[in-house]
Structures are given as structure tokens and as C-alpha cells.
Amino acid sequence: MNAYKVEATLTQDGTFVLEGLPFRSGEDVEIIVLQKTHESWHSKKTDEEYPLQGTVIRYEDPFEPAVSPAEWDALQ
């Protein structure tokens, strides 16, 4: 299924017109109507929601083993 997004404003209660859609006459389509909100899911988050955003992360030896090879026997 291909999706095509268009925004429209209701002209009367429950009425809107969609023009210029990229579909041919007689083609079956499915219409889903969502109310547009002022704050969407991808809106900018505040610093309180992501307190570590912008902090420096540094990995000393990212590929170094967590346990030294000499201590492998202690793990068994």
C-alpha cells in the first residue's frame, strides 16, 4: 500500500475536499482522517526529558575485554 499525506481544513462541519490526488479515476483508496494536534510525537523534547543530551561520552577502550584473560578461571 502506498501512502499519500495531505493536510486539509474543514470548510463546514464534517466536510472537506481533496484535490490533486495522485490516483486515477475508479481506483480504490482507503481514507484515514486524523485530527492534527499542536504538539506532535516528533516535537522537540525539553531538557528535563533528556538530562544527558549534549553531554560528552568517551570510551577509553571500547574493544578491550571486560574481564582480563587471567581472570577467566575465576568466572567458572
N, C-alpha and C positions, 0 to 999 in steps of 0.2 A: 504494500500500500504506500503510495506517495502522499506526503502531507504538504499542504499549501496554507500558509498563515496570512490572514488579512485582518485588519482592525476596522471596525465599523461603529458608528454611533447610531443609536436608535432614533428614528425620526418621529415615531409615535410609540405608544406603549406596545411593546412586543413586536415591532415592525422594523426591519432594516433591509436594505437592498445591497446585494453583492454584484459588482460589475467587473468585467475584465478577467474573469477566472480562466485559468489555462486548461479548460476541459472542453470537449466537443459536445455539441447538441446531442441529446439522447444518452449520454454517458451516465452511468450510475455513480453517485457520490454519496459519501456519508458526511453529515454535518454535525459538529460538536460545538456548542456555544459555551464559552467560559466568561464569567464576569471579570473584567480587568480590575485589579486592585492597585492601590498606590504603591504598596511595598510588595515586591515580588520576591521569589525564592532566591534570586541571584543578586539581590540588592547588597550594597556594601555593609559589612558587619562592623560592629563597634569594637573598640579595643578591649572592652570588658569581655566580649565573647571569645576573643583570641589574644590572651595576655602575652603569649610568647611570640606573636607575629612581629617580625622585624629584628628579633634577637639573633645574635651570631651563633651559629652552630659550627663546631670544628671537631673533626675526627682525627685523633692522634695517629693511630694505626688501624684503619678500618678492616684490613685483611689479616691482622695478627690474630692468632687463636685466643679464645677467651681463657683457656687453661693452658699452662705451659706443658709441653710434651713430657717433661719429667714428672708431672703430677697426674698423668693419665692413670697410673696404677691406683692412686688414691680414690679415683672415681668408681672403681669396680667393687 
